[in-house]
Amino acid sequence: MNNGIRKDAADTLADVGRHWGWLLAFGIITVAAGVVALAWPDSTLVVIAVLFGIQLMVAGIFRFVGAFAVEDQSGGTRVLWALVGVLSFIIGLYALRHVVATVLVLAILLGIFWIVNGTIELFTALSFRAMPGRGWTIFMGLLSIVAGVILLVYPNISLWALVVVVSVWLLVYGFMEIALAFRLRSIGQAAARVATAT
């Protein structure tokens, strides 16, 4: 019985360990984004705002066309989807014309996201004591919460300082993801040996 449970646990850990490459790739991309943002802070702000505006405009066009293209919708639903499409297009156009305001709004949304993301990571790590890399996950969750609180508490932070904070957070988070990926790989290899032995 105990051998069966041990084998199931080892198989699960070995399976998780086999997917360490995805976490490594995510960490490398995150570090690269942090380096780019730190090297070109002004361009980073403009690119983020422009991409956000373009995405909203494209989404608005698709929603507007989709409101009339889908046949299964009632007249009221079509009107609502068309209004959402027009609103999305207008907000996207505004975002392209007013880059600074767009970046400030994105900073607030990013702060909220970091707090929520960090809270979920912290809760997950505290709930599952057998979680691989639990200490790293707790630390990353706390780091995410602190970074989000800083963005929300200091809304008048200069845009350049905001890019520096975001860049440093991306670098730290990316390196921690890379370290966690290698840790998962070694745990997976050890678990595979246990599963084979039992």
Secondary structure as UniProt FT lines:
FT   HELIX           2..18
FT   HELIX           20..39
FT   HELIX           41..69
FT   TURN            71..72
FT   HELIX           75..97
FT   HELIX           99..127
FT   TURN            129..130
FT   TURN            132..133
FT   HELIX           134..153
FT   TURN            155..156
FT   HELIX           159..197
//
